[in-house]
Structures are given as structure tokens and as C-alpha cells.
Amino acid sequence: MTYPFKALSLTYKKAPLAIRELLALDEAACRLLLHTLQHELGLADLLVLSTCNRTEVYYSAEGDPSGAIIKALGQVAGLADGAAYRSYFTAFNTAPEAVQHLFEVALGLDAQVVGDRQISRQVKRAYQRSAAAQAAGPFLHRLLHTVLGSSKRVQQETAFRDGAASTSYATLELVRELTAHMDRPRVLIVGLGEIGADVCRHFAKSKRFAEVTICNRTTAIAAALAAECGVQLLDFAQLSQGLRAADVIISSLNAAAPFFTSEMVSGLPISAHKFFIDLSVPRSIAAEVENVPGVLVYNIDSIQSKASAALARRVAAIPQVRAIIAESKAGFAQWARELCLAPVIQQVKSALEQLRQKELARFRKSASPAQSQLLEEATKALVQKVLKRQVLQLKAALQRGETRPIEGLFAALAP
């Protein structure tokens, strides 16, 4: 017995940034895709995950609806023909494959920066969306609780997330290298989503920079983070002033089209170099910006792990992480087998009840009310004992990977 849980995955491993940004979904788009897949395609156990490195759909369905899912994803992303990008997707068409992949994604084994903590939080938010939309069934609820519980174990029991080897820290390391020849450079961080906020915290701790300034469309968010980190605050209306003063501009703006254009940047005073780091997907800095003399642009695919010591410790902890996954999967697999057994138990219960009622009907004609009541109670108790014994035998058979006892039971109960 297997459960029809599957996944479609588009990640940095097969899809370059130019493709990933076309199919990246914001919060509203994730909710819309959930609704479409649930109510128009009739899929269950839905999880829609979209980050800078991946867009994935987990689901339960018989058959192969992957073409329809990619088409729906393309429509939500505003593409005329989503099917044209199918070759960039990887399909996990069995429950063991899809479950294993979700574990590796959520725990950080599949992350571009191995052990990245952010992905676990992103998976949790995706699950919260599914639960709020009532798109998660018992299978997905149990799976996500198991996955997130395993993530906590990895944090507590291993060195897999020790040190600072996240995308945000890799940004800090890259900027340190780029500005090594500069005396106390000035940094401007624009956009304070999860990655932007983490970048701010890392830069605020560094003594390398003369000034770190943050700028965000929502002033209240920026003000709170500025107070927390002790950095400068710039009103979004004064962004052009900040661009002129900064040596490094880091953008994690969420926008459908590039916010920083060559026209905007070409008018800036540039004495030597001005570095633009784009952490957004879709990109918030137009590729043409690098054509401006003195400007260098680095996008999310340019961010490599610079924390070599932390990364080495994380790599060394991978066997421990895989052992936690294996242990967690074993417990979940046992629960999933029993979930698949539930319809069988119900069928057995119905068959036994039909037999009970048939036999009672034969004796009730000549029995008194008191005798009928005794027969009712006695046969109910007998059926319960038989059912309990059969359920225990079925569970034991499933643990052994056998189906013959189930088939034999149906044969025995057949009229």
C-alpha cells in the first residue's frame, strides 16, 4: 500500500536565475495557486513553497497532473505558456521520493548554502498557508509536524547549523572581499524582507564599515530594525540621496519588475566603483545597470558560501542529519501505512456488521425482547473482539511488508 503523495520542484540545480525569477511567487500568488490546485484541479495535501532558490508544489493525487500543475503555476506567475518551462522541473512521483525531498529541503540539505536556517522557516510558513486554506489533509499535517520536529532535532543535536553560512552571511563575506581595497565603505540596504533583515543584522555586527543604512517602503519596519541593530535609517523618499552616498547597495526589494534601472544609476557620482548586490527573485536590479561605468552587479547566483570553517562543520554533520531523517521517516512511514489501513479496517468492520445483522435476523423472529437484547450485546462484543484481533494482525502484516493476510481476510468475509 502506498499513498499518492508527489512533488514538482524547480530549483537552482536545474534552473538559472533568469528562469527561477519568472516562476517565483509572492505570498498572494502562493495563496492563489493553492486555491487553484485545490478547487480547480481537485488536489489534496497541498504545499506551495517559493523562495529565491526554488518554487515547489507538493500534493496528493492519483495519475499524473504535473502538466496541469505547471500550467496553473505559469498562469499565476503571469506567463503565457508555463508548459514551455517543464524541462526545468524535477518530478518526484512516489511518496518515498517526495517525502525524502521535503525532508532534505526543510532541513537544509538541499539548500544552496548547506544548512541554511531560513528554508525551515519558509517551509513552516508554506505549511501555515496550507492549513489556513484547509488544503492539508491528515497525511500532510503529520508529515509537516514530523519534518519540523526533525528540524528542531538537527538544531539541538548537531553542528549542522552552527556558524554563519547562510545566504545573508555569504553576502557579508562577498562585500568584505569586494571592498577590501576601500577604507571604511558605506553600505545601503534596501528592502527588509526576511533576507534583507538578516543581512542588516550581520552587517550591523561588523566593524568593517563606516556606516550601515537601511531603507524600506514601510518605515515602521525599518525603524524597528534600525533601533534593534543600531544602524542608520533612511526614508524611502530620500533613496536617491542614499544611493549617492553609498559604496555598496544591497537590494532585496520585492517587485514584479527591476526597481533599479540604468537610468537611475547612470546619474550617480562614482569615483572608483559602486557595487550593487541583488538578493531579490525576481531581480530588483536590471541587468543593464552593470553597463554603467564603474558599477558592478552581483545577483543571488553570485553569492557563494564564504564561511568555510562553518561550512566544513556543517558538511561533517550531514551523516547525523541523514540519520535523524531516516529515524523520523521510519516513524512516519509506520503511521502512513496505518493511515492507508484505515479504509481496509472500515471495510472489514462493515463486512462483519453485515454478517452480524444477517445472523441476528434469523434468530430474532423466535426470540423474546429480552433474548434479542442479549443477542445484540453478545454479538456486538464478539465482533469487537474479532475486529481487534484482525486489526492487530493487519498492522503486524504491514510492518512485515505483507499484503496476503489482508487479501485472505477479504476472501474469508466474502458472501
GUVO-576897 format. One record per residue (C-alpha): x, y, z. Coordinates in nm, 4 decimals, padded with zeros to 6 digits, m for minus. Example, Ala and Ser with C-alpha at 12.3 -4.5 7.8 and 13.67 -1.06 7.14 Angstrom:
REM residues 2
NODE         c1         c2         c3
NODE    01.2300   m00.4500    00.7800
NODE    01.3670   m00.1060    00.7140
***
This chain:
REM residues 415
NODE         c1         c2         c3
NODE    00.0000    00.0000    00.0000
NODE    00.1293    00.3457   m00.0904
NODE   m00.0058    00.6961   m00.0544
NODE   m00.0190    00.9063   m00.3767
NODE    00.1976    01.1917   m00.2446
NODE    00.4171    01.3638   m00.5049
NODE    00.6146    01.6801   m00.5725
NODE    00.7202    01.9093   m00.8560
NODE    01.0378    02.1053   m00.7977
NODE    01.2115    02.3886   m00.9803
NODE    01.5410    02.4811   m00.8110
NODE    01.8777    02.6432   m00.8649
NODE    02.0169    02.2994   m00.9559
NODE    01.8431    02.2905   m01.2953
NODE    01.7004    02.6395   m01.3443
NODE    01.9158    02.9520   m01.3727
NODE    01.8103    03.2725   m01.2018
NODE    01.6517    03.4065   m01.5201
NODE    01.4072    03.1127   m01.5180
NODE    01.3521    03.0980   m01.1419
NODE    01.2539    03.4626   m01.1230
NODE    00.9870    03.4091   m01.3917
NODE    00.8223    03.1407   m01.1787
NODE    00.8797    03.2954   m00.8358
NODE    00.5612    03.3585   m00.6356
NODE    00.4909    03.6131   m00.3666
NODE    00.2560    03.5488   m00.0744
NODE   m00.0604    03.6409   m00.2660
NODE    00.0400    03.4284   m00.5649
NODE    00.1128    03.1276   m00.3410
NODE   m00.2359    03.1568   m00.1936
NODE   m00.3908    03.1894   m00.5393
NODE   m00.2067    02.8814   m00.6672
NODE   m00.3161    02.6852   m00.3602
NODE   m00.6774    02.7779   m00.4310
NODE   m00.6470    02.6866   m00.7998
NODE   m00.4855    02.3489   m00.7371
NODE   m00.7317    02.2625   m00.4618
NODE   m01.0577    02.3773   m00.6155
NODE   m00.9961    02.3521   m00.9897
NODE   m00.7641    02.0513   m01.0117
NODE   m00.9007    01.8752   m00.7020
NODE   m00.5594    01.8086   m00.5470
NODE   m00.5114    01.7354   m00.1769
NODE   m00.2266    01.7630    00.0760
NODE   m00.1068    02.0795   m00.0964
NODE    00.2080    02.2696   m00.0069
NODE    00.3315    02.5579   m00.2241
NODE    00.6858    02.6721   m00.1479
NODE    00.8548    02.9624   m00.3277
NODE    01.1921    03.1088   m00.2294
NODE    01.4796    03.2749   m00.4142
NODE    01.6207    02.9309   m00.4920
NODE    01.3109    02.7213   m00.5590
NODE    00.9449    02.7012   m00.6493
NODE    00.7859    02.3700   m00.5486
NODE    00.4431    02.2109   m00.5250
NODE    00.3746    01.9088   m00.3046
NODE    00.0418    01.7318   m00.3498
NODE   m00.1551    01.4080   m00.3354
NODE   m00.3328    01.2791   m00.6460
NODE   m00.3843    00.9668   m00.8483
NODE   m00.2449    00.9749   m01.2012
NODE   m00.0087    01.2445   m01.3266
NODE   m00.1443    01.6006   m01.3052
NODE    00.2058    01.7560   m01.3331
NODE    00.1311    01.9185   m01.6694
NODE   m00.1801    02.0869   m01.5323
NODE    00.0094    02.1999   m01.2204
NODE    00.2870    02.3624   m01.4252
NODE    00.0269    02.5292   m01.6461
NODE   m00.1546    02.6669   m01.3404
NODE    00.1759    02.7835   m01.1914
NODE    00.2610    02.9619   m01.5152
NODE   m00.0761    03.1354   m01.5219
NODE   m00.0407    03.2553   m01.1629
NODE    00.3113    03.3805   m01.2425
NODE    00.1749    03.5707   m01.5429
NODE    00.3345    03.3555   m01.8142
NODE    00.1586    03.2901   m02.1430
NODE    00.2904    02.9323   m02.1664
NODE    00.4088    02.7782   m01.8423
NODE    00.4473    02.4393   m02.0111
NODE    00.7465    02.5763   m02.2020
NODE    00.9463    02.5583   m01.8769
NODE    00.8636    02.1983   m01.7903
NODE    01.2170    02.0748   m01.8623
NODE    01.3434    02.2814   m01.5689
NODE    01.1235    02.0902   m01.3230
NODE    01.2084    01.7707   m01.1402
NODE    00.9188    01.5376   m01.0608
NODE    00.9067    01.3154   m00.7513
NODE    00.6317    01.0726   m00.8443
NODE    00.6256    00.8419   m00.5437
NODE    00.5579    00.9172   m00.1792
NODE    00.9020    00.7957   m00.0598
NODE    01.0772    01.0236   m00.3128
NODE    00.8613    01.3273   m00.2369
NODE    00.8849    01.2802    00.1408
NODE    01.2636    01.2402    00.1260
NODE    01.2944    01.5540   m00.0860
NODE    01.0806    01.7585    00.1529
NODE    01.2946    01.6471    00.4472
NODE    01.6137    01.7467    00.2627
NODE    01.4682    02.0829    00.1640
NODE    01.3320    02.1729    00.5071
NODE    01.6415    02.0656    00.6987
NODE    01.8800    02.2497    00.4648
NODE    02.0494    01.9585    00.2881
NODE    01.9182    02.0803   m00.0469
NODE    01.9951    02.4485    00.0161
NODE    02.2377    02.6461   m00.1975
NODE    02.4206    02.7304    00.1243
NODE    02.4078    02.3970    00.3052
NODE    02.2352    02.4141    00.6430
NODE    02.0640    02.7468    00.5665
NODE    01.8240    02.8165    00.8538
NODE    01.5865    03.0332    00.6534
NODE    01.4422    02.7485    00.4484
NODE    01.2994    02.5780    00.7582
NODE    01.1066    02.8951    00.8432
NODE    00.9908    02.9257    00.4830
NODE    00.8594    02.5679    00.4845
NODE    00.6776    02.6403    00.8106
NODE    00.5079    02.9458    00.6571
NODE    00.4096    02.7438    00.3492
NODE    00.2521    02.4861    00.5797
NODE    00.0655    02.7584    00.7685
NODE   m00.0772    02.8802    00.4367
NODE   m00.1942    02.5290    00.3514
NODE   m00.3506    02.4781    00.6922
NODE   m00.5292    02.8156    00.6733
NODE   m00.6662    02.7265    00.3284
NODE   m00.7729    02.3801    00.4534
NODE   m00.5571    02.2345    00.1768
NODE   m00.3699    02.0000    00.4120
NODE   m00.5103    01.6584    00.4936
NODE   m00.4063    01.4181    00.7724
NODE   m00.1085    01.2946    00.5686
NODE    00.0418    01.6414    00.5146
NODE   m00.0343    01.7543    00.8709
NODE    00.1501    01.4551    01.0157
NODE    00.4341    01.4853    00.7631
NODE    00.4987    01.8536    00.8327
NODE    00.4867    01.8045    01.2089
NODE    00.7438    01.5263    01.1643
NODE    00.9624    01.7359    00.9322
NODE    00.9570    02.0433    01.1559
NODE    01.0216    01.8283    01.4612
NODE    01.3235    01.6806    01.2848
NODE    01.4437    02.0328    01.2068
NODE    01.4399    02.1130    01.5788
NODE    01.6398    01.7977    01.6497
NODE    01.9003    01.8979    01.3905
NODE    01.9310    02.2376    01.5598
NODE    01.9644    02.0866    01.9063
NODE    02.1656    01.7712    01.8395
NODE    02.4087    01.8553    01.5584
NODE    02.6511    02.1238    01.4350
NODE    02.4719    02.1353    01.1002
NODE    02.3515    02.4923    01.1553
NODE    02.6444    02.6179    01.3595
NODE    02.8285    02.9248    01.2439
NODE    02.7071    03.1766    00.9888
NODE    02.6893    03.0117    00.6476
NODE    02.3512    03.1493    00.5377
NODE    02.2835    03.3473    00.2218
NODE    02.2791    03.6656    00.4268
NODE    02.6184    03.5909    00.5812
NODE    02.7560    03.4931    00.2417
NODE    02.6521    03.8414    00.1285
NODE    02.8564    03.9960    00.4075
NODE    03.1589    03.7854    00.3139
NODE    03.1256    03.8804   m00.0537
NODE    03.1041    04.2512    00.0285
NODE    03.4070    04.2246    00.2540
NODE    03.6057    04.0817   m00.0353
NODE    03.4774    04.3353   m00.2882
NODE    03.5592    04.6308   m00.0635
NODE    03.8895    04.5041    00.0773
NODE    04.0727    04.7879   m00.1022
NODE    03.8350    05.0554    00.0331
NODE    03.8742    05.2485    00.3563
NODE    03.5595    05.2035    00.5697
NODE    03.2997    05.1759    00.2906
NODE    02.9371    05.2822    00.3339
NODE    02.6579    05.0265    00.2860
NODE    02.2939    05.0872    00.1994
NODE    02.0446    04.8011    00.2429
NODE    01.7172    04.8496    00.0534
NODE    01.4208    04.6229    00.1270
NODE    01.3748    04.4481    00.4606
NODE    01.2098    04.1165    00.3992
NODE    01.3455    03.8137    00.5829
NODE    01.6749    03.8056    00.3913
NODE    01.7161    04.1854    00.3976
NODE    01.6625    04.1912    00.7742
NODE    01.9145    03.9110    00.8274
NODE    02.1661    04.0933    00.6069
NODE    02.1165    04.4054    00.8194
NODE    02.1859    04.2148    01.1404
NODE    02.5073    04.0649    01.0020
NODE    02.6362    04.3985    00.8690
NODE    02.5452    04.5781    01.1910
NODE    02.7739    04.3434    01.3858
NODE    03.0686    04.4046    01.1544
NODE    03.3257    04.6761    01.2348
NODE    03.4428    04.6856    00.8740
NODE    03.2013    04.9535    00.7513
NODE    03.1902    05.3235    00.8211
NODE    02.8132    05.3299    00.8096
NODE    02.5265    05.0864    00.7505
NODE    02.1985    05.2445    00.6424
NODE    01.8660    05.0738    00.5851
NODE    01.5773    05.1890    00.3685
NODE    01.2349    05.0306    00.3303
NODE    00.8987    05.1205    00.1813
NODE    00.7334    05.0537    00.5175
NODE    00.9010    05.2969    00.7551
NODE    00.7784    05.1307    01.0746
NODE    00.9568    04.8043    00.9884
NODE    01.2785    04.9895    00.9073
NODE    01.2590    05.1995    01.2236
NODE    01.2181    04.8928    01.4443
NODE    01.5113    04.7147    01.2799
NODE    01.7292    05.0282    01.2941
NODE    01.6625    05.0532    01.6671
NODE    01.7361    04.6838    01.7154
NODE    02.0647    04.6878    01.5217
NODE    02.1874    05.0414    01.5843
NODE    02.2111    05.1334    01.2149
NODE    02.1142    05.4469    01.0241
NODE    01.7597    05.4897    00.8923
NODE    01.6803    05.6480    00.5547
NODE    01.3308    05.7419    00.4431
NODE    01.2342    05.5711    00.1176
NODE    01.1530    05.9096   m00.0356
NODE    01.5202    06.0029    00.0101
NODE    01.6561    05.6883   m00.1549
NODE    01.8394    05.8792   m00.4291
NODE    02.0393    06.0589   m00.1603
NODE    02.1364    05.7267   m00.0051
NODE    02.2404    05.5845   m00.3424
NODE    02.4792    05.8757   m00.3992
NODE    02.6442    05.8305   m00.0607
NODE    02.6773    05.4504   m00.0555
NODE    02.9658    05.2438   m00.1907
NODE    02.7626    04.9228   m00.1690
NODE    02.3888    04.8920   m00.2330
NODE    02.2229    04.5657   m00.1311
NODE    01.8698    04.5178   m00.2604
NODE    01.6131    04.2606   m00.1508
NODE    01.3123    04.4542   m00.2774
NODE    01.0052    04.2554   m00.3734
NODE    00.8989    04.3883   m00.7132
NODE    00.7490    04.2447   m01.0314
NODE    00.9987    04.4415   m01.2448
NODE    01.3517    04.5705   m01.1697
NODE    01.3387    04.8752   m00.9432
NODE    01.6957    04.9906   m01.0022
NODE    01.7441    05.0831   m01.3681
NODE    02.0410    05.2032   m01.5681
NODE    01.8732    05.5444   m01.5988
NODE    01.8516    05.5721   m01.2196
NODE    02.2107    05.4622   m01.1630
NODE    02.3822    05.6469   m01.4501
NODE    02.3337    05.9818   m01.2776
NODE    02.5113    05.8767   m00.9561
NODE    02.8584    06.0095   m00.8733
NODE    03.1056    05.7197   m00.8996
NODE    03.4684    05.7937   m00.8158
NODE    03.6007    05.4371   m00.8393
NODE    03.3468    05.1569   m00.8009
NODE    02.9928    05.1227   m00.6774
NODE    02.8715    04.7707   m00.6016
NODE    02.5103    04.6580   m00.6366
NODE    02.4157    04.3260   m00.4732
NODE    02.0782    04.1892   m00.5819
NODE    01.9244    03.9341   m00.3450
NODE    01.5758    03.9561   m00.4960
NODE    01.3927    03.6982   m00.7049
NODE    01.2625    03.8311   m00.9418
NODE    01.5631    04.0600   m00.9743
NODE    01.5211    04.4127   m00.8463
NODE    01.8319    04.5435   m01.0259
NODE    01.8166    04.5483   m01.4057
NODE    02.0990    04.3601   m01.5762
NODE    02.1758    04.6730   m01.7826
NODE    02.2844    04.8554   m01.4659
NODE    02.6238    04.6868   m01.4973
NODE    02.6763    04.8736   m01.8266
NODE    02.7085    05.1961   m01.6268
NODE    03.0802    05.2791   m01.5948
NODE    03.2188    05.1964   m01.2513
NODE    02.9178    04.9837   m01.1485
NODE    02.9451    04.6119   m01.0724
NODE    02.6319    04.3988   m01.0149
NODE    02.6155    04.0665   m00.8309
NODE    02.2919    03.8644   m00.8188
NODE    02.1741    03.5797   m00.5967
NODE    02.3621    03.3200   m00.8028
NODE    02.6850    03.5100   m00.7395
NODE    02.6538    03.4650   m00.3626
NODE    02.8740    03.1771   m00.2591
NODE    02.9457    03.0494    00.0854
NODE    03.2400    03.2383    00.2331
NODE    03.2204    03.0908    00.5809
NODE    03.4470    02.7967    00.5016
NODE    03.5052    02.6835    00.8598
NODE    03.1335    02.6881    00.9431
NODE    03.0564    02.5175    00.6141
NODE    03.3102    02.2433    00.6877
NODE    03.1464    02.1751    01.0247
NODE    02.8072    02.1591    00.8574
NODE    02.9277    01.9175    00.5922
NODE    03.0783    01.6974    00.8626
NODE    02.7387    01.6879    01.0378
NODE    02.5500    01.5697    00.7273
NODE    02.5616    01.1987    00.8298
NODE    02.3967    01.2919    01.1620
NODE    02.1274    01.4857    00.9777
NODE    02.0616    01.1941    00.7452
NODE    02.0365    00.9606    01.0447
NODE    01.7731    01.1902    01.2008
NODE    01.5834    01.1930    00.8714
NODE    01.5951    00.8135    00.8475
NODE    01.4690    00.7726    01.2037
NODE    01.1912    01.0283    01.1551
NODE    01.0884    00.8770    00.8228
NODE    01.0649    00.5302    00.9743
NODE    00.8169    00.6506    01.2362
NODE    00.6220    00.8482    00.9791
NODE    00.6145    00.5539    00.7361
NODE    00.4616    00.3323    01.0034
NODE    00.1932    00.5946    01.0687
NODE    00.1323    00.6341    00.6930
NODE    00.0878    00.2594    00.6500
NODE   m00.1714    00.2608    00.9258
NODE   m00.3391    00.5587    00.7584
NODE   m00.3698    00.3519    00.4412
NODE   m00.5055    00.0684    00.6548
NODE   m00.7961    00.2775    00.7856
NODE   m01.0224    00.2206    00.4787
NODE   m00.9453   m00.1516    00.4957
NODE   m01.0398   m00.1651    00.8630
NODE   m01.3623    00.0178    00.7846
NODE   m01.4442   m00.2325    00.5109
NODE   m01.3730   m00.5225    00.7459
NODE   m01.5902   m00.3618    01.0129
NODE   m01.8761   m00.3149    00.7639
NODE   m01.8476   m00.6723    00.6406
NODE   m01.8559   m00.8103    00.9957
NODE   m02.1540   m00.5919    01.0819
NODE   m02.3441   m00.7167    00.7770
NODE   m02.2772   m01.0759    00.8835
NODE   m02.3863   m00.9955    01.2387
NODE   m02.7121   m00.8361    01.1284
NODE   m02.7831   m01.1231    00.8892
NODE   m02.7426   m01.3827    01.1627
NODE   m02.9420   m01.1791    01.4167
NODE   m03.2308   m01.1541    01.1715
NODE   m03.2567   m01.5328    01.1669
NODE   m03.2982   m01.5633    01.5449
NODE   m03.4969   m01.2520    01.6285
NODE   m03.8183   m01.3991    01.4819
NODE   m03.8386   m01.6598    01.7581
NODE   m03.6652   m01.4638    02.0362
NODE   m03.8261   m01.2582    02.3083
NODE   m03.7329   m00.8894    02.3509
NODE   m03.5057   m00.9807    02.6392
NODE   m03.3389   m01.2555    02.4368
NODE   m03.2966   m01.0169    02.1391
NODE   m03.1243   m00.7675    02.3645
NODE   m02.8869   m01.0348    02.4931
NODE   m02.8119   m01.1477    02.1375
NODE   m02.7442   m00.7862    02.0374
NODE   m02.4977   m00.7322    02.3198
NODE   m02.3260   m01.0707    02.2821
NODE   m02.2765   m01.0448    01.9051
NODE   m02.1517   m00.6863    01.9297
NODE   m01.8930   m00.7901    02.1868
NODE   m01.7888   m01.0862    01.9720
NODE   m01.7477   m00.8691    01.6597
NODE   m01.5394   m00.6173    01.8558
NODE   m01.3045   m00.8939    01.9744
NODE   m01.2747   m01.0412    01.6237
NODE   m01.2150   m00.6945    01.4735
NODE   m00.9494   m00.6082    01.7305
NODE   m00.7654   m00.9312    01.6590
NODE   m00.7831   m00.8783    01.2840
NODE   m00.6606   m00.5174    01.3129
NODE   m00.3600   m00.6296    01.5160
NODE   m00.2840   m00.8972    01.2560
NODE   m00.3169   m00.6452    00.9727
NODE   m00.0825   m00.3970    01.1418
NODE    00.1706   m00.6723    01.2036
NODE    00.1447   m00.7777    00.8392
NODE    00.2046   m00.4206    00.7242
NODE    00.5134   m00.3946    00.9431
NODE    00.6437   m00.7072    00.7714
NODE    00.5533   m00.5631    00.4297
NODE    00.2948   m00.8356    00.3645
NODE   m00.0454   m00.7990    00.1987
NODE   m00.1518   m01.1661    00.1875
NODE   m00.3315   m01.1576    00.5276
NODE   m00.5399   m00.8636    00.4036
NODE   m00.6327   m01.0429    00.0825
NODE   m00.7140   m01.3592    00.2762
NODE   m00.9338   m01.1678    00.5175
NODE   m01.1460   m01.0251    00.2361
NODE   m01.1772   m01.3721    00.0854
NODE   m01.2955   m01.5105    00.4189
NODE   m01.5568   m01.2359    00.4570
NODE   m01.6866   m01.2602    00.1008
NODE   m02.0515   m01.3835    00.0805
***
